[in-house]
Amino acid sequence: MDYSQDLVMMKGGQMILINSGEMLTMENEAITPDGVQVYPDGTLLLPDGTTSVLTEGEALVVDLVLSRLTG
């Protein structure tokens, strides 16, 4: 896996955020600039309303200008 890309991935049962090669455990929900809501349990809510769940080792390459979801 190329960790030079910004991505979120399921690793060891936790969502990991990789930004500029630095790995962080994802503790809060976030939304990508293109509207994908990413949850710490691996659930992705796409802008069209469909959901997907990342399984162990799966990753989503994103522009990690992420925003925390509020309320």
Residue, then its C-alpha position, 0 to 999 in steps of 0.5 A: m500500500d502506498y502510504s504517501q497518498d492520503l487515505v482512510m483504511m480499516k486496519g486491525g478493526q479500527m479506522i486509520l487516517i493516513n495523512s502525509g504518511e502519518m497514521l492516526t486512529m479515527e475517533n470522530e466522524a468526518i466528511t470529505p470535500d466530495g461529500v462522503q461521510v466517513y465513520p470510525d466503524g468503517t461505514l461510508l455514507l455516499p452523497d447519493g445516500t448509499t452506504s458501504v463498509l470498509t473491511e479489513g485492509e480496504a482503503l479509500v483514497v481521499d483529499l484529506v481536507l476533512s471536516r468533523l461532522t457536527g450535531 
